[in-house]
Amino acid sequence: MTHGGLDWQRGHSNDVMPWEILEPSLQYFLNRCEAAPSPAVSFYGGEPLLAGEMLKRGCVFIREHADRPDLRIIIDTNGLMLEHEAMMDLVIQHEVHLQVSLDGPPDIHDRHRVDVVNRPTHTRIMAGLEALVDKSPAVLDRLRFQVTVVDARDLVSVADWFAELPWFVGGPAPTLGLNMADLRGAPGDLRGKGSNGEEARQELWRRHLSALVRGERGDPVSRALFEAPLISYFHRSRRQQGDVLSPAGFCRMGERRLHVTVDGMFQPCERVGSSLKIGDVDRGWNSERVDALERRFCEAMKERCLGCWAQRLCAVCATSLAPTNGVDGSIPVEVCEGVRERTEETFRLWLDLVEAGGEAARFLETSVVR
């Protein structure tokens, strides 16, 4: 997003990771991914395609040194640089998985996705993608759109636009992920938009439920918005709760995901600003630092989790310790309130599925938790 105000969460700069940091970071990962079921290296920014030569060097290193042929190279991009032939060749040659930030139709996308001189970007992104797919249709199997909805009232328009995109109609199709923008710390005129879309959400759910009853899959935005929480609930643990409770059933920091900053610091996630350092490329993962952060997380959450009915379905993790809008301290109560609100909505969706009967819940039988 380009509105500013969220540097506490995703602080960016003009710095480019030097090869002296990138090479040992890649080697560190390759040495430790043997047991990973689906290993992936993701290049993230800022805009990674702006560092084209360094990116190409990294891709070549991975393909030459990785023992895992199934290891994916992912580039998280705004899509603007895909209009250049060299970037297309890099994506095709190294079988790169693209995650492109595209927020729907031009009038919605271009409100916040502008270039450095404040020009709209939608037309250029689509032209670059169309040229890339024309050159190599196999790219569609490795293409994912990441949609960020700032104003929830736009949900129906966004869903309709993607439903009509030819790439989602028959044949190999991209995938799609959807986020409702985290507007904590954003200007007030934006912050008020996140909660104004209940009517749009209900309309989308009515349409999607009708499609499921007919044995259809519905549009990709509705699938991303509604099916992910239902799949997680369907595959929830049914085991009896034990005497020991792990807040959110969290994964250990740095094991499933490891973020490396341009100066070689390790973090558990790319969305924690400049905080939560858990090691560096020279000395590796710091288990003592991880233990300290996880103990701090448990201490902050224990009273809440013990009395919370949504504990077993909670996905809050220790990265919630990251300072919010520059203010360090305990995990905001709003984080837990948000979990309970989303869990209640999942229960409502589940009851609607059960009441609808027929084919409505059939998709859950072949689903997997990602």
C-alpha positions in Angstrom: 0.0 0.0 0.0 1.2 3.5 -0.6 -0.8 5.5 2.0 2.0 5.4 4.6 1.5 5.1 8.3 2.2 1.4 8.6 6.0 1.4 8.9 5.8 -0.4 12.2 4.5 -3.4 10.3 6.3 -3.4 7.0 9.1 -0.9 6.9 10.6 -0.6 3.5 13.7 1.3 2.2 15.7 1.7 -1.0 18.4 -0.7 0.2 19.2 -3.8 -1.9 20.5 -6.9 -0.2 24.2 -7.4 -1.3 25.4 -10.7 -2.6 27.6 -11.0 0.6 24.3 -11.4 2.5 22.1 -13.1 -0.1 24.5 -16.0 -0.9 25.0 -17.2 2.7 21.3 -16.7 3.4 20.4 -19.0 0.5 23.0 -21.5 1.6 21.7 -21.4 5.2 18.3 -22.3 4.0 19.3 -25.0 1.5 21.4 -26.7 4.2 18.3 -27.0 6.4 15.3 -27.7 4.1 15.8 -31.4 3.5 12.8 -32.4 5.7 10.5 -29.5 4.6 7.4 -30.9 2.8 7.2 -27.9 0.4 10.4 -25.8 0.6 10.3 -22.3 -1.0 12.5 -19.2 -1.2 10.5 -16.0 -1.5 12.0 -12.8 -2.7 10.2 -9.9 -1.1 10.5 -6.1 -0.9 9.8 -3.3 -1.5 9.9 -4.5 -5.1 12.4 -7.3 -5.8 12.2 -6.9 -9.6 14.0 -3.6 -9.2 17.1 -5.5 -8.2 16.9 -7.6 -11.4 20.6 -8.7 -11.6 20.8 -9.6 -8.0 17.6 -11.5 -8.3 18.8 -13.4 -11.3 22.0 -14.3 -9.5 20.0 -15.7 -6.6 17.8 -17.8 -8.9 20.8 -19.2 -10.6 22.4 -20.1 -7.3 19.3 -21.9 -6.1 18.9 -23.9 -9.2 22.5 -24.9 -9.2 22.8 -25.8 -5.5 19.4 -27.1 -4.4 19.1 -30.8 -4.0 15.3 -30.5 -4.0 13.8 -30.3 -7.6 10.5 -29.4 -5.9 11.9 -26.3 -4.3 9.9 -23.3 -5.4 11.2 -19.8 -6.1 8.6 -17.2 -5.4 8.7 -13.5 -6.3 6.3 -11.2 -4.5 5.9 -8.3 -6.9 3.7 -5.3 -7.8 3.9 -6.6 -11.4 5.1 -3.4 -13.0 8.6 -4.7 -14.1 7.0 -7.7 -15.8 6.6 -5.5 -18.9 10.4 -5.9 -19.5 11.6 -8.8 -21.6 14.5 -9.6 -19.2 12.1 -10.1 -16.3 9.8 -12.3 -18.4 12.8 -14.5 -19.3 13.9 -14.8 -15.7 10.4 -15.9 -14.7 10.2 -18.5 -17.5 13.8 -19.8 -17.4 13.8 -20.4 -13.6 10.1 -21.5 -13.4 9.4 -18.8 -10.9 6.1 -18.7 -9.0 4.8 -15.1 -9.1 2.7 -13.5 -6.5 1.3 -10.3 -8.0 -0.4 -7.6 -6.0 -3.6 -6.8 -7.9 -6.6 -5.4 -6.0 -9.4 -5.8 -8.6 -10.7 -3.5 -11.4 -8.7 -0.4 -12.3 -10.8 2.1 -10.4 -10.3 0.2 -7.1 -6.7 -1.0 -7.7 -5.5 2.5 -8.7 -6.7 4.3 -5.6 -3.7 3.0 -3.7 -1.4 1.2 -6.2 0.3 4.0 -7.9 3.9 4.3 -9.2 6.6 6.6 -7.9 5.2 9.6 -9.8 1.6 8.9 -8.7 0.5 7.4 -12.0 -2.1 4.5 -12.0 -0.6 1.0 -12.5 -3.4 -1.4 -13.3 -3.1 -1.1 -17.1 0.7 -1.7 -17.1 0.4 -4.7 -14.8 -2.2 -6.4 -16.9 -0.3 -5.7 -20.1 2.9 -7.2 -18.7 1.0 -10.3 -17.4 -0.7 -10.8 -20.7 2.6 -10.6 -22.6 4.2 -13.0 -20.2 1.3 -15.5 -20.5 1.4 -15.2 -24.3 5.1 -16.0 -24.2 4.7 -19.0 -21.8 1.1 -20.2 -20.9 2.6 -22.5 -18.3 3.1 -19.3 -16.1 -0.6 -19.5 -15.3 0.1 -22.6 -13.1 2.6 -20.6 -11.1 0.7 -17.3 -10.9 -1.0 -16.1 -7.7 -2.9 -12.9 -7.3 -2.7 -11.3 -3.8 -5.7 -9.0 -3.3 -5.7 -6.5 -0.5 -9.1 -4.9 0.1 -9.0 -1.5 1.8 -12.6 -0.6 1.7 -14.8 -3.7 2.4 -17.7 -2.2 0.5 -15.7 -3.0 -2.7 -15.8 -6.7 -2.2 -18.6 -7.5 -4.7 -17.0 -5.4 -7.4 -13.6 -7.0 -6.8 -15.2 -10.5 -6.9 -17.1 -9.7 -10.1 -13.9 -8.5 -11.8 -11.8 -11.5 -11.0 -14.7 -13.9 -11.9 -14.8 -12.4 -15.4 -11.0 -12.6 -15.9 -10.5 -15.1 -18.7 -7.6 -16.8 -16.9 -10.1 -18.1 -14.2 -12.5 -19.5 -16.8 -11.5 -23.0 -17.9 -8.0 -24.6 -18.3 -5.1 -23.9 -16.0 -6.0 -21.1 -13.6 -4.0 -18.9 -11.3 -4.7 -19.0 -7.5 -5.8 -16.1 -5.5 -5.3 -14.9 -1.9 -7.2 -12.1 -0.2 -6.4 -9.9 2.8 -8.6 -7.3 4.4 -6.1 -4.5 5.0 -4.8 -4.1 8.5 -5.4 -0.4 9.0 -4.0 0.0 12.5 -1.9 3.1 12.4 -3.3 4.3 9.1 -4.9 7.7 8.6 -8.4 8.0 10.1 -10.2 8.3 6.7 -8.9 4.9 5.7 -9.3 3.3 9.1 -13.0 3.7 9.1 -13.5 1.8 5.9 -12.4 -1.6 7.1 -15.7 -2.3 9.0 -18.2 -0.8 6.6 -18.6 -3.8 4.3 -20.9 -6.2 6.1 -23.6 -5.9 3.5 -21.1 -6.6 0.7 -19.8 -9.7 2.7 -23.3 -11.0 3.1 -24.1 -10.6 -0.5 -21.0 -12.4 -1.6 -21.7 -15.3 0.9 -25.3 -15.6 -0.4 -24.0 -15.9 -3.9 -21.2 -18.3 -3.0 -23.5 -20.6 -0.9 -25.9 -20.8 -3.8 -23.1 -21.8 -6.1 -21.9 -24.5 -3.7 -25.4 -25.9 -3.4 -25.5 -26.2 -7.3 -22.2 -28.1 -7.1 -20.2 -25.1 -8.5 -17.1 -23.6 -7.1 -18.1 -19.9 -7.3 -15.7 -17.0 -7.9 -12.1 -17.0 -6.7 -12.5 -14.0 -4.4 -15.4 -15.7 -2.5 -13.4 -18.9 -2.3 -10.5 -17.1 -0.8 -12.6 -15.1 1.6 -14.9 -17.8 3.0 -13.5 -21.2 2.3 -10.1 -20.9 4.1 -11.6 -20.5 7.6 -14.1 -23.3 6.9 -11.4 -25.6 5.8 -9.4 -24.9 8.9 -12.4 -25.5 11.0 -13.3 -28.8 9.2 -9.8 -30.1 9.8 -9.6 -28.9 13.4 -8.3 -31.3 16.1 -11.0 -33.2 17.9 -8.7 -34.5 20.6 -9.5 -33.8 24.2 -7.8 -30.7 25.5 -4.8 -31.7 27.7 -3.5 -30.2 30.9 -0.9 -28.2 29.1 -2.1 -25.4 26.8 0.0 -23.8 24.1 -1.3 -20.3 23.2 -2.6 -20.5 19.6 -0.8 -23.8 19.2 2.0 -21.7 17.7 4.8 -22.9 15.6 8.3 -22.2 16.9 9.7 -18.9 15.6 12.0 -19.3 12.6 11.2 -23.0 11.9 8.4 -22.8 9.3 9.3 -19.3 8.1 12.5 -17.2 8.3 12.8 -13.7 7.1 16.2 -12.2 6.3 16.6 -8.4 6.2 18.8 -6.6 3.7 21.5 -6.3 6.4 21.4 -10.0 7.3 19.2 -10.1 10.4 16.8 -13.0 10.9 13.2 -12.3 11.8 10.2 -14.7 12.2 8.1 -12.8 9.6 8.3 -10.0 7.1 5.5 -8.1 8.9 7.2 -7.2 12.1 8.9 -4.0 11.0 12.4 -3.7 12.4 11.7 -5.7 15.6 11.9 -9.3 16.8 15.4 -10.2 15.8 16.0 -13.9 16.2 19.5 -14.3 14.8 21.6 -13.3 11.8 23.3 -14.7 8.7 26.7 -14.9 10.4 25.7 -16.7 13.6 22.5 -18.4 12.5 19.2 -18.9 14.4 19.5 -17.8 18.1 17.5 -20.3 20.1 17.9 -18.3 23.4 16.4 -15.3 21.7 13.6 -17.4 20.3 12.9 -18.9 23.8 12.8 -15.5 25.4 10.3 -14.2 22.8 8.1 -17.3 23.1 8.1 -17.1 26.9 7.2 -13.4 26.7 4.3 -14.4 24.3 3.1 -17.1 26.7 3.2 -14.7 29.6 1.3 -12.0 27.7 -1.4 -14.5 26.5 -1.8 -17.1 29.3 -4.6 -15.4 31.2 -6.5 -14.6 28.0 -6.1 -18.1 26.5 -7.1 -20.0 29.6 -10.5 -18.3 29.7 -11.1 -18.0 25.9 -13.7 -20.2 24.2 -11.9 -19.7 20.8 -8.4 -20.8 22.0 -8.3 -24.0 19.9 -9.1 -22.2 16.7 -6.8 -19.2 17.3 -4.0 -18.4 14.9 -2.4 -15.5 16.9 1.3 -16.2 17.1 4.4 -14.6 18.8 4.8 -12.1 16.0 2.0 -10.2 17.7 4.7 -9.0 20.0 5.9 -6.6 17.3 5.4 -3.0 18.3 2.2 -1.5 16.9 2.6 1.8 15.2 5.9 2.4 16.9 4.5 1.6 20.4 6.1 -1.3 22.2 4.2 -3.2 24.9 1.7 -6.0 25.4 -0.4 -7.6 22.7 -3.4 -5.4 22.1 -6.7 -6.8 23.4 -8.1 -6.0 19.9 -6.1 -8.8 18.5 -8.0 -11.4 20.6 -11.3 -9.7 20.0 -10.7 -10.0 16.3 -10.0 -13.7 16.6 -13.3 -14.2 18.4 -15.2 -12.2 15.9 -13.7 -14.2 13.0 -14.4 -17.5 14.7 -18.0 -16.5 15.3 -18.3 -15.7 11.6 -16.8 -19.1 10.8 -19.5 -20.8 13.0 -22.2 -18.9 11.1 -20.8 -20.0 7.8 -20.6 -23.6 9.0 -24.2 -23.6 10.1 -25.3 -22.2 6.7 -23.4 -25.0 5.0 -25.1 -27.6 7.1 -28.5 -26.2 6.7 -28.0 -25.9 2.9 -27.2 -29.6 2.6 -26.7 -31.2 -0.8 -23.4 -30.4 -2.4 -22.7 -27.3 -0.3 -20.0 -28.8 1.9 -18.6 -31.3 -0.6 -15.5 -29.2 -1.3 -14.4 -29.8 2.3 -13.9 -33.5 1.7 -11.0 -33.0 -0.6 -9.6 -29.9 1.0 -6.2 -29.5 2.7 -5.0 -27.0 5.3 -2.3 -24.7 3.8 
